[in-house]
Amino acid sequence: MKREEFLRTVAGVVAATSLPTIGSASTKDPISVPWPAIDPTDEYFWKFVRTQFPLTHDRAYFNTGGLGASPYVVIDAVKAKMDELEKISETGHNDQVWREVKTPIAQLLGCDLEELAFMRNATEGINVVCNGLPLKKGDEIITTTHEHVANSVPWLALLKREGVVIRLFEPSTFSAQENIDRIQKLITRKTRLISIPHGTTTTGQVLPVKEISKLAKSKNIWLFLDGAQTAGMFPFDLHDIGCDAYAACGHKWMLGPKETGILYVRKEMFDVIQPKFVGAYSDNGFDLARGTLAFHPSAQRYEYGTVNVPLRVGLGVAVTFLQKIGLENVWKRDKALSTYLFNALSQIPQIKVLSPANDAERSAMITFQHTKLPFLELQQHLNTFKLRTRGVSEGGVNGLRISTHIYNNFEELDRLIEGVKSAG
């Protein structure tokens, strides 16, 4: 697309864009208006995508692994739904809206919408699984030394409360098979669960989850995945992976509102992972006088009480926004940016790149260390270049993590690279 045509298209789309209220037939969906031709190699297209975010241009934002930016269409959808509901003072709880929001999420994750439960974040989903599984004293859980606090504290609390045993392995960034072997060596007759990240929060390493799932099934062990760093970054299919449960947050790579999340529970696990926090909407009928209760036949059994409907509507719009671009295209862009950074950092003598060298195991997060500067000092130095990075202390990594997503560009990466070269 020529530059002049691109700018005319951007102007037309921005002028036409108003944000939808999901489920409202009277509101035109702005995601359906004409876009520039989608070409993941076309910088003009990604400049157009950048115009869809209010994210400041005053600094380069490289912390999607911590918190993703939401596009205008999501922000306005939340506002519109809030305005609509506050005018009539209603919750907005509605089965049709629930299905309309969960349908694109199910498509994105490769599962059935009945297997999805709304959560406030990935942490809440992890807690549902942790506290719902029938784990008892002496049962063993295998996890990594590179867990986020969200996939550490719940299991440690279970250790304190129930006396479960946690067995750790250090993720290998040199070989996917080595990680499978390390897990296999930890398995005993007492192993009940493998709880690992789909992608590590430390180095952005994508673990061989499909192969680990096969190993778990062969040993009659449950597999739970922390998907906070993968959902919305690249395509995958949860049914194909074969895990028993998967928790993700909507506010990172999915670009959704803050305090949104999703929990996938394989339907065969509904009666295994017991709902421990329940209330309105968790049930499929109850009688207090008779002492009877039937849980909802879907993963909705893990949802309860009055919730913020505008946030959930916004999450649905965020996923639809990603689908408009195409998750394959999102991943091509993210991968192009992160590979460019990986290669550039690898050429700087004083830099040690900690993320996997194997392209197949590397995500859109690149973590590195400076051999002469502590990572916090390097981060302070990069702050002067107006670069938002994330320090990684988990697992004793002590490095800086750079997340590249669809609102980033190569010029920002060049500024980062120059900043790193000038340090120390």
RACOR-V839206 format. One line per field, one symbol per residue. ss: DSSP state (~ for helix, > for strand, _ for the rest). phi: phi as a letter, one per 40 degrees, with the letter a starting at -180 (. if undefined). A space follows every 50 residues. Layout:
# RACOR-V839206
ss->???
phi->???
This chain:
# RACOR-V839206
ss->__~~~~~~~~~~~~~~_____________~~~__________~~~~~~~~ __>______>>_________>~~~~~~~~~~~~~~~~~______~~~~~~ ~~~~~~~~~___~~~>>>>__~~~~~~~~~~~_______>>>>>____~~ ~_~~~~~~~~~~__>>>>>______~~~~~~~~~~~____>>>>>>>_>_ ____>>__~~~~~~~~~~___>>>>>___________~~~~___>>>>>_ __________>>>>>_~~~_____________>>>>>____>>>>___~~ ~~______~~~~~~~~~~~~~~~~~_~~~~~~~~~~~~~~~~~~~~____ >>>_____~~~>__>>>>>>____~~~~~~~~~___>>_>>>_~~~__>> >>>______~~~~~~~~~~~~___
phi->.cdccccccdcccccccbccbdgcccbcccccccbcdcbcccccccccdc ccbcddccaccbbccbaccccdccdccccccccccccbfbcgcadccdcc cccccccccgaccccbbcbcacdccccdcdcccccbdgcbbbabcbccdc bbcdccccdccbgcbbbbbccccbaccccccccccccbcccbabbbccbc ccbgccccccccccccccbfbcbbbcbdbbcgcacabccccgccaababc cbccgcccgbaabcbddccdcccccbbbidgcbbhaacccgbabcdcbcc dcbagcbccdcccccccccccccccgcccdcccdcccccdcdccccccdc bbcccdccdcbbbcbbbabccbbdccccccccdccfbcbbcbbdggcfbb bbbbbcccaccccccccccccccg
